Amino acid sequence: MLKFLKKTLVFLVGVVLVVLVSGYVWIHPGRGPVEKVDPKEKGYAEEIDGTLVLHLKGSPYEMGYQRGSLAKDKVQLMMKRFDTLLDKAKEEMGLPKFAANLILDITYQLCSAYIPERYKREMEGLADGSGADLQIIRRGQVISVITERGCSSFALWGKATADGKLYQGRNFDWILDAGLEDTAVLTLCEPDGRNRFAGVSYAGQLGVLSGMNMEGMSIAQIGAITKDKSLRGTPLEFVLRRVLEECSDLDQVTNLLKSVKHTVGYNYVIADGDARDARAYETTAHQVAIFGQNDPKETCEYAIRIEDAVFRADEAMDPTVRGLQECSKAPGLPYGSNSYDHRYKGIATRVQQNYGKIDQAVALDILRATAMDNANLHAVLTNTTDRQMWVAHAKNGQNASLQNFVHYDLNRLFQRPETRPAETAAAPVAPPPPAPGPVTAPAK
């Protein structure tokens, strides 16, 4: 009997060890080979009005290595800021760091099958170029799958604008007190065999949160909490990057967003500056609803339809998607929520008041006025038709909407500095408004 118990104990210990080792290997996947890369052979960095602009070109590994080497200090700082986010999770939810890291490791592995291999290889190049821990880099790419974000966006053109050109505004509303704005970069990417694009994001992040490609597509996303969610899918930053890399018209965008495996609830506003058109995509893990300008499908009582305009905050207009939402007073009407009253209706009211007179300056005023108080991490305005961008980032814990917007002419910036034509006068940017009075926590 004793001999049998000993054998059983040994067997059970063996099973536990196998499970532990297998689990460790599963959440620490292997990687490809290290390559020799001269980061300045194809890539380079420049400063524009105090902001870091990275020019990345080549294979996925090359582009990752270039980013890591050219922005090494900011990548390393972002790893520290990432640790700050985990400290906040511990303070607010009592979640120990090891548990938060384990959740992110598991999330990355569940998403891994839906992340294109080229992005995984780019992560490896980023780690090698910067000296940062690849495991932490991987965790950072999936944080959007387990956290909520507010945000808002509008696209206006045709009869709505003074010159008929397409302007897209995008507020990225998230956490201000983690210091992510100190790692902000603009990346001008030329991936082998894919579209050239500009991405507004942060040094250790390979996906895109805001941006535009040289085919005339501009992007935005809005968090929209839903009951229909999954950890098995493509993180939104990579969805948006695929739009910029792979799409040159809205039909291609629609095909992509219908085919990709989504994770949690997000609304997207994606515009085509050449066609002067835009669409809103309302998504959950298993639903995709699509709306155009002044869309007759927007039949819910809180919808505000405007010709030559597409705009969104959290609340969905599609009844099925709305029925699955947990944001903006769902499943009831969204009246009284920050998302509806301040962002969605705030955009609509200002567009109606300025209809037909909206130019870059007016669009920027609308963007600033509809940022979330104490949560506006970055704000972007594009003249997508002319490939122009104006970008502001939060500073010292203060909203991006209160900062100066930096102008980027992508037509010039995608040329080497030594071959660029003389710079023409940029459209004037109005100074930021005075700081607001006391702010209140945004309602959900």
N, C-alpha and C positions, 0 to 999 in steps of 0.2 A: 504493500500500500504506500509506504513512504517513498519507494522508488518511483511509483507511478506519479505521486504528487510532485516529486522533484522534476520528472520529465514534463509534467504539465506546466509547472512554473517556468521552466526553461523555454518551453514552447511559447507561453504567453509573453514572456520578456522579449523573445525573438520577434513576435508579431508586433509588439509595441515599438521596438526599435525599427523594424521595417517601415511601419506607418510613419514614424517620426522622420526617418531618413527620406522616405518617399515624399513626404510633405515638404521637407526642407528643399529637396531638389525641385519640386513642382513650383514653389514660390521663388526659386532662384534659378530661372532658366539659363541655359547656355547662351553663347553669343558667337558672332563670327570673328574672323581674324582681324588683327590690327594691321592697318595699311600705312604706308609711308606717304604723307601728304605735306606739301608745302602750302600752307594756308594762304599765302600771298601770291601764289602763281595765278589763281583764278579769282580769288576773293580779296576784298579789302574793306576797310572801315573809313568812315568820314564823319565829321561833326557838322551838323546843320542847326544853327541857332541854339546851341547848347545841348542838342540831342544826338544820340549815337545812332548812326545808320550803317547797317551791315549789308554788304554786297556779297551774296553767296551764289556759287555757280558750280555745276558739275553733277557728279553722281551723288546718291544719298549720303554715302559715307563721307565724301569730300565736303559736302555742304555742312554736315554735322560737325566735322573737324574744324572747318573754317569758323563756324559760329563759336565753338568752344575756345578756339585759340584767339580770335579777334576780340571776343567779349569775355575773356577768362575771368576778370575780376567781377563782372556782373553775374556771370553764371555761378561763381562761387558764392556771391552774395545772395543769389536767389535760393541756393540750397539752405543758407542760414535763415532766410525769410520763410522758407517752407517749414523749417523747424519751429519758427514763431507761430505759424498757423496751428501746428500740433499742440503747442503750449496753450493756445486759445481754446482748442477743442477740449483740453484737459480742464481748463478753468470753467468753461461754460457747460460741459456735459459730464465732467468727471471721467473722461476717457483717457486712460494712461497712454503714453506715447507708443509703447510696444504694441498695444492693442490697435491704435490708429494705424500704425505702420503695417500691421498684419492685415487689417481690413483693406488697405490700399494695395498690398501685395496680392491678395486674393482677387481684388477687383481687376488689377492689371492682367492677371492670368485668365480670368473669365472673359475679359475683353480681347485678349491677345489674338484669338482666331479671327477677329474682325478688324484688326489693325493691319494695314498693308505692310508687307515685309520691308518695303523701302523706308518706312518710317522707323521701324525697329533698327534697321541698319544705320539710319541717321542718328538715332539715340546713341548708338555705340560710338559713332564718330564724335558726337558731342562730348561724351565721357572721356574719350581719349584725348581730344583737343583741349579740354578744360581741366582735366585731372579730377573731375567730380565723380562721385560714386554712381555707377550705372543704375544700381537698384533705386537710389533716390530719384534719379532722373525719370525712371519708369513710373514711379509712384506719382510724380508730378503731372504726368500726362493724363491721368485718369481721375484727378480730383473733381472734375466737373460732373462725374457720374454719381458722386455721393454728396454733392453740395448744391444748394439752390442759388440762383442768381436772379436779380430783378431785370433791369434793362428796358430799353424801348428803342424803336426805330421808325423812320419814315422815309419814303421815296416819293419825290414830287417832280413833275415834268409837264411838258405840253402847255395846256391852258393854265395850269397852276403856277407856272414860273414865268418870270419876266422875259426870259430869252428862249423858252421852250426846252432848255437843256435839263438833264436829270440831276437832281441833287439828292443825295441820301445822307441822312443824319443818323447817328448811332451813339447812344449812351450805354456804356458798360458799367452797370451799377453792381458793386460787390463790396468786399471788405476793404476799408481804408486804413485800418490801424495795424496792418501786418507789414507795411513798408514795401509792398511789391512794386510800387511806382518807382522806387530807386533802381529797379532792374529793367525798366522799360527800354525797348529798342524798336526801331523800324527796320524790318528786313526786306531787302529787295532780292528776290530769289529767281534764279534762272536754272531750274532743274532740267537735266538732260531729257529731251524729248517731250517736255510738258510746257504749259503756259508760264510766261513770266508774270510774277505777281508781287505786290507789296503787302506785307503783313504787319499789323500792329499787335504786339504781344510783349512777352517778357523773356529775358535772356535764356533761361533754361527750358523754355517751352517751344516745342517744334510745331504744334498745331497753330491755328490762326483764330483770333477772336474777332478781329475787324480787319478790313482790307479791300483790295481791288486788284484785278488783273489787267493786263494790257490788251485783253480782248474786250474790255468794257464791262466786266461784271463786278459789282460791289456787293458786300455781304454784311449781315448782322444777325444776331441771335438774341432771343429773350427767354429767360427761364420761366417755366410754366409748370408748377408742381402738379403731378398727376398720380393717380393710383395705379395706372398702367405703366409699369416700369420694369427694367431688366438690367442685370449686370453683364449680360452677354450681348455686346453690340459695339459700335464704333463711337468713341468719345466725340462730343460735338466739335472740338477743335480740329479733329482730323476730318470730320464731315465737311467743315467749312474750308479746310485746306484743299480737300479734293475738289470742291466746287471751283476754287480759283485755279487749280492746276489742270483740271480736266474739261472745264465747261467754257463755251464761248457764246451760248444763248440760253434762254430760259427753258426751252424744251429739253436741252441736255441736263439742266439743273433738275427739272422735274423727274426725268428718268433716273438720275442719280439718287435723289431723295426718296423715290419710291423703292429703289432697289437696296439701299443701304439698310443695315440692321440698326435701329435706333435703341437708345437706352432709356433715359428718363425724359420728362416732358420739356420740349422746347418749341418755341415759335421762331420762324426765320423770316426775314425780309431780304429778298435778293433781287437786285435790279440789273437791267441791261441798259447801259448808257447810250449805246449806239441805236438800239431799237426804240429807246425811250419807252420803257415798259418795266414793270416790276410785279412780283408775286409774293404773297404771304403763304407760308407753309406752317400749318399747325400739326405738331407731331407728338405722339406718345410712343411707347415701345412697339405698338402694333397698329397704330393709326397714322395716316397722313392725309390731311385735308388741304386743298389748294384754292386760293382766292386771288383774283386779279383786281384791277382798279374798278371802283364803283360796282362791285360784284353783286348781281341780283341774288346770289346765294346767301348773302349776309342778311338774313331775315330776322335774326334775334332783335328784340326791342332796343337793346343797348348799342347796336351797331350804328356807326356814323359813316355813311357812304359819301365819297367825294370823287368827282371825275379827275382822272390823271393823278391819283394819289393812292398809295398803299401804306398803311401804318399799323403798328401793333404794339401792345404791351403784353401782360400775362394772359388776359382772358381770351379764350378761343371763341370764334364766331360759329364754328361747326358744332351742332348740338351733340353729336357723339363724343367729340373730343372734350367739349365743355362738361359733359356728364361724367367724365373721368377725372376732371381737374379737382385739385384741392387748394387752389390759389384764388385770390380776389373774391373771397366770400362764396366760392363754389360749395355746394351745387346751386346756391341762390344767385340772385342778380348781383353784379359787381359794383353797384352804386355805393359810394362811400369808401371804397378801397383806394389806397394810394395808386395802385396800378391803373385803375379806371379814371378816377377824378383828376389826378395830377398828370399822369403820363398819357394815356390813350385819349381822353377827352381834351386834355391840355394841348396835345398836338393838333387834334381836329379843330378846336376852336381857333387856334392861331393860324392854321392854314386857311380856314374860312375867312378870317379877318383880313388876311393879306393876299387872298386869292388873285392870281394874275400878276402880282407884283413881287413874287418871291425870287430873290437873287441870293448870292452867296451870303451877304450880310444878314438878310432877313432869315434865311435858313439857319444861320448860326445862332441868331436870337432865339428861334424856336427850340433849337437843340439845347441851349443853355437853360432856357426856362423850364424844360421838362425833365431835367436831370433829377435824380432822387437826392434829397437832402442827406448829407453826411454819408454818402455811399457811392459817389460817382468816381470810379477808379480811372477810367479814361473816356474821352469823347472824341468822335471822329465825324467830320463832314467831308463828303466827296462831291466834286463836280465830275461825275462818272463819265459823262460825255467827253470831257476834255482831259481826263486822267489827272485831275488835281485833287490833293488831299490837304485837310487842315486837321491837326491832331493836338490834343491837350491831355496831359496826365495829371493826376492828383499830385499835390505837393504839401509836405508837412502835415498830412492828415486832412487837408482841405480839398474840396471837390475839384475835379478836373474842369468843370464848367466855370470855375472862378479863375482859371489860369489863362495865360496867353496861349493862343492856338498857333502852332508852327505850320507854315505852308510848305508842301512838298509838290514839286512839279515832276510827275513820274516820267514825262516825255524826256526831260533833261537827265533825271537821275539814273535812268537805265543806260545812259551813255557814260563812258569813262570820263573822268574830270578833264583830262587833257583834250578831249574831242567835243566837249559840250559847246553849243553856241552861246553867245552872250545872253545873260539872263535878262528877261523882260521884267518890267515892274509887276510884282504880284498884286493880286486883289487885296485891298486893305482889309485888315482884320480889326474889328472894333475892340477896344480894350475891355477886359472883363468887368462885369458889373460889381458894385460894392458888395462886400461880404454881407450875407443875410443875417437876420436876427436869430434868436434861439431856434434850433431845429427840433423836430420831433421824430421819433422812430417811425420808419415807414410801415404803414399798415399792410397786412397781407390778406 
